[in-house]
Amino acid sequence: MQKNNEKILNIFFKQAELGNWKKVKVEDIAKKLNIRESDLKKQIPNKNYFLDFYNIYIDKEVIKGISDEEIKISSNDEVIQEYFMYKLEIMSKHRFGIINIINASLKDPSFLLINLKSNKNSISKFLKKVKSKKTSISQIVLTKLLLTVWLLAFNKWLYAENEKDAGFSIINKGIKRIKTNTSLFSKV
């Protein structure tokens, strides 16, 4: 299954990198992969859901890369910072494709809402992995603040010359600011 997902990602990103994102259809990708269209549509109903699929894939990779031991010995803010930075690092492989997808889809409200929700769910899932308490108002507020930090860092990572460092800097400063100005990390 993992290998299949990587093939799906590579074909979608190749089309995006070639500047063909507006023309991409799930049906065409299914043909290139030699799989049934219905099977692919279970994972990616239409191309607007592709980055949601990619986000889920990346989250699994990041969570595999951060051990339970690291989570136990590190503070919550350090673990979340590591999560964001590792996520950007993994995404670097397909940066150009992501830029083309976002630029081609920016005016599509459906695409924007799907991906905003996907990023929020991603952060919520990771917070649940590192938290020790039940969901609370504090966790909801922290999720939204972290979503803001992530979106700012992601945007800087996409469009800055020295993309990795620019995104890492925003992550570092944003998490420090949340930690300094609130007690939300201690309540998670």
KEKEVO-465775 format. One record per atom (N, C-alpha, C): residue in three letters; x, y, z. Coordinates in pm, whole numbers, padded with zeros to 5 digits, always signed. Each point is the difference from the previous one (the first is absolute). Layout:
<pts>
ALAXYZ...
</pts>
This chain:
<pts>
MET+00083-00120+00000MET-00083+00120+00000MET+00087+00126+00000GLN+00104+00000+00082GLN+00092+00114+00008GLN+00062+00029-00136LYS+00042-00105-00068LYS+00062+00015-00132LYS-00100+00056-00101ASN-00124-00048+00009ASN-00107+00052-00086ASN-00021+00149+00021ASN-00003+00040+00128ASN-00018+00141+00033ASN+00113+00085-00057GLU+00120-00051+00007GLU+00115+00074-00055GLU-00012+00014-00151LYS-00048-00105-00067LYS-00020+00009-00145LYS-00106+00105-00034ILE-00108-00001+00077ILE-00107+00098-00021ILE+00055+00141+00017LEU+00073+00021+00109LEU+00059+00132+00027LEU+00092+00043-00113ASN+00087-00090-00041ASN+00097+00035-00103ASN-00065+00039-00132ILE-00105-00072-00038ILE-00067+00033-00127ILE-00074+00133+00009PHE-00073+00021+00110PHE-00068+00129+00017PHE+00100+00115+00002PHE+00108-00015+00077PHE+00098+00108+00009PHE+00073+00022-00132LYS+00024-00106-00074LYS+00066+00016-00130LYS-00086+00086-00092GLN-00129-00027+00001GLN-00092+00080-00082GLN-00001+00147+00046ALA+00001+00019+00130ALA+00002+00137+00054ALA+00129+00072-00037GLU+00112-00070+00012GLU+00130+00060-00032GLU+00010+00036-00148LEU-00067-00075-00085LEU+00000+00030-00143LEU-00097+00114-00035GLY-00072+00049+00100GLY-00095+00109-00024GLY-00134-00045-00052ASN-00031-00127+00019ASN-00125-00057-00052ASN-00111-00013+00104TRP+00012+00067+00114TRP-00094-00023+00110TRP-00145+00030-00040LYS-00023+00105-00076LYS-00138+00034-00038LYS-00063-00107-00088LYS+00082-00075-00071LYS-00050-00105-00091LYS-00009-00137+00067VAL+00062-00016+00117VAL+00007-00131+00066VAL-00139-00049+00037LYS-00023-00127-00030LYS-00125-00066+00038LYS+00036-00131+00070VAL-00077-00034+00101VAL+00023-00124+00074VAL-00007-00119-00095GLU-00089+00006-00098GLU-00015-00110-00097GLU+00131-00025-00075ASP+00064+00111-00042ASP+00126-00013-00075ASP+00112-00059+00086ILE+00003+00041+00126ILE+00102-00052+00092ILE-00023-00149+00023ALA-00127-00040+00015ALA-00032-00143+00019ALA+00049-00082-00119LYS-00018+00052-00120LYS+00048-00071-00120LYS+00152-00014+00002LYS+00069+00106+00036LYS+00146-00004+00005LYS+00051-00099+00104LEU-00076-00015+00109LEU+00039-00092+00106LEU-00049-00143-00025ASN-00082-00017-00102ASN-00061-00131-00029ASN-00081-00052+00118ILE-00078+00090+00060ILE-00091-00041+00107ILE-00140+00048-00037ARG-00099-00059+00067ARG-00138+00040-00028ARG-00023+00142+00050GLU-00072+00074-00079GLU-00032+00139+00035GLU-00073+00007+00134SER-00091-00093+00023SER-00078-00001+00126SER+00091-00020+00121ASP+00105-00082-00014ASP+00093-00020+00110ASP+00077+00127+00033LEU+00042+00070-00103LEU+00073+00126+00022LEU-00093+00107+00057LYS-00124+00002-00047LYS-00095+00101+00048LYS-00040-00023+00146LYS+00021-00120+00052LYS-00024-00023+00143LYS+00101+00079+00083GLN+00121+00013-00052GLN+00105+00074+00070GLN-00001+00148-00036ILE-00022+00028-00128ILE+00003+00138-00049ILE-00124+00020-00088PRO-00113+00045+00060PRO-00124+00015-00077PRO+00014+00090-00123ASN+00074+00108+00014ASN+00034+00086-00113ASN+00132+00069+00032LYS+00055+00072-00095LYS+00135+00053+00020LYS+00008+00102+00113ASN-00113+00060+00039ASN+00002+00092+00114ASN+00037-00070+00129TYR-00019-00131+00005TYR+00031-00077+00120TYR+00143-00056-00002PHE+00074+00026-00105PHE+00134-00056-00009PHE+00091+00045+00114LEU+00003+00130+00031LEU+00087+00046+00108LEU-00046-00051+00136ASP-00130-00027+00016ASP-00050-00063+00122ASP+00059-00141+00011PHE-00004-00074-00108PHE+00060-00135-00007PHE+00149+00008+00033TYR+00068+00099-00058TYR+00144+00019+00023TYR+00026+00036+00146ASN-00084+00084+00057ASN+00016+00040+00140ASN-00009-00121+00093ILE-00095-00087-00026ILE-00017-00122+00081ILE+00124-00088-00014TYR+00048-00015-00122TYR+00121-00079-00026TYR+00120+00058+00076ILE+00018+00131-00009ILE+00113+00067+00066ILE-00011-00015+00152ASP-00121+00015+00054ASP-00018-00014+00145ASP+00045-00138+00048LYS-00034-00103-00076LYS+00042-00135+00038LYS+00152-00011+00000GLU+00064+00060-00101GLU+00146-00002-00008GLU+00063+00075+00117VAL-00056+00115+00033VAL+00054+00082+00109VAL-00016-00072+00133ILE-00117-00056+00023ILE-00025-00070+00126ILE+00092-00121+00014LYS+00028-00068-00113LYS+00097-00111+00004LYS+00139+00051+00035GLY+00031+00122-00044GLY+00133+00057+00020GLY+00024+00058+00137ILE-00107+00023+00077ILE+00014+00053+00135ILE-00038-00111+00097SER+00098-00047+00073SER-00022-00116+00087SER-00078+00038+00126ASP-00062-00102+00060ASP-00070+00020+00127ASP+00097+00046+00108GLU+00124-00047-00009GLU+00102+00041+00096GLU+00027+00151-00009GLU+00009+00051-00123GLU+00020+00144-00019GLU-00117+00079+00058ILE-00119-00051-00020ILE-00119+00067+00052ILE+00002+00003+00153LYS+00045-00109+00062LYS+00005-00007+00146LYS+00104+00094+00060ILE+00117+00010-00063ILE+00108+00078+00062ILE+00000+00148-00040SER-00080+00037-00099SER-00003+00138-00046SER-00126+00071+00049SER+00007+00132+00007SER-00119+00078+00035SER-00094+00003-00121ASN-00127+00029+00027ASN-00100+00001-00108ASN+00037+00096-00112ASP+00049+00118+00036ASP+00035+00097-00104ASP+00117-00048-00085GLU+00096-00068+00061GLU+00114-00054-00076GLU-00045-00109-00098VAL-00091-00085+00045VAL-00050-00108-00085VAL-00079+00057-00118ILE-00082+00099+00027ILE-00079+00060-00108ILE+00090+00073-00099GLN+00101+00067+00052GLN+00096+00066-00088GLN+00071-00102-00088GLU+00040-00111+00058GLU+00065-00108-00076GLU-00095-00055-00105TYR-00126-00016+00037TYR-00103-00049-00093TYR-00010+00090-00122PHE-00014+00130+00021PHE-00011+00095-00111PHE+00125+00000-00087MET+00116+00002+00063MET+00125+00007-00076MET+00023-00128-00081TYR-00029-00113+00060TYR+00017-00127-00071TYR-00098-00009-00117LYS-00120+00053+00021LYS-00101-00001-00106LYS+00048+00082-00120LEU+00054+00119+00025LEU+00053+00082-00110LEU+00116-00070-00070GLU+00082-00066+00080GLU+00116-00070-00057GLU-00045-00110-00096ILE-00099-00078+00040ILE-00050-00108-00086ILE-00067+00058-00125MET-00071+00110+00017MET-00072+00060-00112MET+00093+00065-00102SER+00123+00025+00036SER+00095+00066-00090SER+00015-00074-00133LYS-00016-00130+00004LYS+00014-00083-00121LYS-00097+00045-00110HIS-00118+00044+00040HIS-00104+00035-00098HIS-00036+00149+00004ARG+00092+00083+00047ARG-00027+00143+00018ARG-00051+00066-00129PHE+00068-00023-00110PHE-00039+00065-00125PHE-00141-00042-00043GLY-00032-00126+00016GLY-00134-00048-00033GLY-00106+00062+00090ILE+00032+00013+00129ILE-00094+00061+00094ILE-00025+00146-00039ILE+00107+00071-00035ILE-00015+00140-00043ILE-00094+00009-00120ASN+00020-00085-00099ASN-00085+00003-00119ASN-00145-00036+00031ILE-00021-00097+00088ILE-00136-00038+00038ILE-00070+00116+00070ILE+00068+00061+00095ILE-00061+00110+00074ILE-00025+00120-00091ASN+00096+00035-00083ASN-00020+00113-00092ASN-00115-00025-00097ALA-00014-00122-00047ALA-00107-00032-00095ALA-00137-00009+00067SER-00002-00024+00131SER-00126-00026+00069SER-00041+00112+00096LEU+00077+00106+00006LEU-00021+00104+00100LEU-00139+00064-00004LYS-00059+00007-00116LYS-00131+00066-00011LYS-00116-00097+00019ASP+00029-00124+00033ASP-00104-00102+00020ASP-00032-00011+00149PRO-00114+00054+00045PRO-00032-00002+00143PRO-00010-00142+00057SER-00046-00095-00080SER-00009-00139+00045SER+00139-00053+00035PHE+00096+00023-00088PHE+00138-00042+00024PHE+00055+00061+00128LEU-00022+00130+00017LEU+00052+00070+00118LEU-00060-00055+00129LEU-00132-00021+00001LEU-00066-00051+00120LEU+00042-00143+00032ILE+00011-00083-00101ILE+00042-00139+00021ILE+00139-00003+00063ASN+00091+00082-00052ASN+00137-00003+00048ASN+00018+00071+00133LEU-00080+00101+00029LEU+00004+00063+00131LEU-00047-00100+00106LYS-00110-00069-00029LYS-00052-00102+00091LYS+00101-00114+00017SER+00064-00040-00108SER+00099-00107+00005SER+00117+00038+00091ASN+00048+00122-00013ASN+00112+00044+00085ASN-00042+00011+00146LYS-00121+00045+00025LYS-00050+00008+00138LYS-00011-00140+00059ASN-00054-00095-00075ASN-00011-00138+00048ASN+00138-00060+00025SER+00094+00033-00084SER+00137-00049+00015SER+00059+00044+00134ILE-00015+00128+00031ILE+00052+00054+00125ILE-00074-00061+00118SER-00132-00012-00010SER-00079-00059+00108SER+00043-00144+00029LYS+00022-00078-00105LYS+00043-00140+00018LYS+00134-00006+00073PHE+00091+00086-00041PHE+00131-00003+00063PHE-00008+00047+00145LEU-00081+00100+00029LEU-00017+00045+00139LEU-00057-00113+00086LYS-00092-00078-00057LYS-00055-00114+00075LYS+00107-00103+00031LYS+00097-00013-00090LYS+00109-00096+00024LYS+00090+00046+00114VAL+00023+00132+00013VAL+00092+00049+00103VAL-00068+00041+00129LYS-00130+00015-00002LYS-00068+00051+00120LYS-00022-00110+00103SER-00022+00046+00120SER-00028-00095+00107SER-00139+00021+00058LYS-00066+00106-00039LYS-00132+00032+00054LYS-00105-00006-00110LYS-00127+00003+00042LYS-00110-00002-00096LYS-00007+00131-00077THR-00073-00002-00111THR-00019+00120-00080THR-00065+00109+00084SER+00052+00119-00013SER-00053+00112+00076SER-00001+00124-00088ILE-00055+00107+00055ILE+00001+00128-00071ILE+00143+00041-00028SER+00089-00023+00094SER+00142+00035-00018SER+00059-00071-00121GLN-00033-00127-00015GLN+00053-00075-00113GLN-00056+00052-00132ILE-00126+00037-00001ILE-00061+00054-00121ILE+00066+00132-00039VAL+00023+00087+00099VAL+00067+00128-00026VAL+00143-00025-00047LEU+00070-00091+00066LEU+00137-00031-00039LEU+00005-00055-00143THR-00095-00084-00035THR-00006-00054-00136THR-00012+00113-00102LYS-00086+00096+00029LYS-00019+00111-00094LYS+00124+00090-00007LEU+00064+00023+00113LEU+00124+00079-00002LEU+00110-00073-00078LEU+00011-00130+00024LEU+00101-00079-00072LEU-00032-00007-00150LEU-00128-00005-00033LEU-00039+00002-00142LEU+00046+00130-00065THR-00014+00110+00071THR+00047+00130-00051THR+00150-00002-00021VAL+00074-00050+00099VAL+00146-00010-00012VAL+00036-00088-00119TRP-00067-00115-00012TRP+00029-00092-00109TRP-00025+00064-00136LEU-00114+00068-00015LEU-00033+00060-00129LEU+00098+00111-00037LEU+00042+00080+00098LEU+00101+00103-00026LEU+00133-00063-00040ALA+00042-00102+00073ALA+00127-00067-00030ALA-00007-00070-00136PHE-00112-00064-00026PHE-00018-00070-00128PHE+00007+00098-00117ASN-00067+00114+00014ASN+00002+00101-00105ASN+00142+00053-00023LYS+00071+00026+00108LYS+00138+00049-00011LYS+00088-00108-00064TRP-00020-00124+00043TRP+00077-00113-00054TRP-00022-00014-00151LEU-00124+00020-00044LEU-00031-00014-00142LEU+00066+00106-00085TYR-00002+00123+00047TYR+00035+00111-00089TYR+00131+00072+00033ALA+00070-00036+00106ALA+00126+00066+00035ALA+00116-00066-00075GLU+00105+00077-00022GLU+00120-00051-00068GLU+00063-00115+00079ASN+00031+00027+00126ASN+00060-00102+00086ASN-00114-00063+00079GLU-00083-00077-00072GLU-00129-00043+00049GLU-00002-00072+00133LYS+00091-00092+00021LYS-00004-00080+00122LYS+00026+00086+00123ASP+00105+00081-00006ASP+00037+00083+00114ASP-00107+00103+00033ALA-00062+00058-00102ALA-00104+00100+00022ALA-00120-00062+00072GLY-00042-00117-00044GLY-00111-00069+00066GLY+00035-00042+00141PHE+00120-00052+00019PHE+00045-00042+00133PHE+00002+00118+00096SER+00044+00115-00048SER+00008+00120+00083SER-00138+00042+00048ILE-00098-00003-00088ILE-00136+00037+00040ILE-00056-00101+00100ILE+00026-00127-00022ILE-00046-00103+00095ILE+00061+00026+00137ASN+00130+00020+00003ASN+00070+00023+00126ASN-00054+00123+00072LYS-00007+00112-00069LYS-00048+00125+00061LYS-00147-00010+00040GLY-00082-00061-00084GLY-00142-00012+00029GLY-00027-00084+00124ILE+00066-00113+00010ILE-00020-00087+00116ILE+00055+00065+00126LYS+00115+00066-00011LYS+00054+00072+00117LYS-00096+00109+00046ARG-00059+00071-00096ARG-00094+00107+00035ARG-00123-00057+00069ILE-00052-00110-00050ILE-00117-00063+00065ILE+00038-00044+00141LYS+00117-00061+00015LYS+00044-00049+00130LYS+00022+00116+00098THR+00059+00110-00048THR+00030+00114+00085THR-00126+00075+00042ASN-00094+00016-00091ASN-00117+00084+00025ASN-00123-00074+00051THR+00005-00132+00002THR-00115-00077+00048THR+00050-00116+00086SER-00095-00066+00063SER+00034-00122+00075SER-00061-00122-00068LEU-00029+00012-00129LEU-00071-00106-00072LEU+00079-00130-00009PHE+00132+00007-00016PHE+00078-00123-00011PHE-00003-00080+00129SER-00007+00068+00113SER-00003-00072+00127SER-00137-00063+00025LYS-00101+00047-00070LYS-00136-00054+00018LYS-00030-00115-00095VAL+00093-00029-00090VAL-00021-00108-00097VAL+00051-00130+00057
</pts>
